[in-house]
Amino acid sequence: MWKWTVEYKKDVITVENKATKCLLYVNGREVDCQKGMVSGSLIGKTSSGESIKAILTVGLIKVYCNIYIDDVKVFNN
C-alpha cells in the first residue's frame, strides 16, 4: 500500500493506493474511490469548498501522486 498525506490550511488530505483501489480522504472522511490497479484521478472538496484533484500514476516499481487544490499543485512525490 502507498499513502500520501498533505496538510492544506486546516484540512488533512490523504491519498491511499491499495492493491485493488485508490482512495481520497479529507479530514479522515472518504470522499472518493476508484477501483483498479492502474493510474487514476480522485476528486473532492476542502472544508472551505476548494476543489481537490489527486492524480496517481503507476510506474514500474513506484506509484506517483500529485495533489492539486484549485488547479495549483500542493504535493508531488
N, C-alpha and C positions, 0 to 999 in steps of 0.2 A: 504494500500500500504506500502511496505517495501522499503527502499532506503539506499544504502551504497555508500560512496564516499571515494576515496583514492587519494592522490597526489603522483605521481611517477616521479621523475626528473622534467621535465617541462610539464607533462601531468596530466590532471584530469580525473580519471576513475570513472564512476558511474554505478552502477547496480541497476535496479528497478525491483521489483516483484509486478505486479499489479494483479487484480483479474483474468484476462484471459491470461496474458502473462508476460514474463521476457524480459528485455531489457538491452543491454550493450552500454554505451556511452563513447566515448573518446573525451575530449575537447568539450562536448556538441553535438557531432555528433553521431547519432545512427549507430553502426557498426554490431550489431547482435540482433536477436529477436527470441524467442522461445515461441510458443503458448501453453497454458495449465496451469494448477494449480499444476502440480507435480514437483518433483525435475528435475533439468536440468543443462546443461552447455552451456556457451556462449563463443565465441572465437573472437579475434580481434588482432590488432597490435597497438603498440605505434607509436608516430610520428617518432621515430628513428628506427622502424622496429622490435622491440622486440615483441614476442608473448604474448598475454594476454589470460588467461583462467579464467572464473568465474564459480564456481561450487555452485549451490544452492540446499539446502536440506530442505525439508519441514517436520517439526516436528508436534507434536500435537497442540501446541499453538504458535510456533515461526518458523520463516524461518531463516536458517543459510546461510551465504555466505562466501566463501573463494575465494580470488583473487590471481592468480599466474602470475608472469612475468618470462618468460623463465623457467618455472617449479620451481620457487622459490616463496614460499608463502610470499606475501607482506601485506595481510589483512585477518583477520578472526574475527568473532563475536561469 
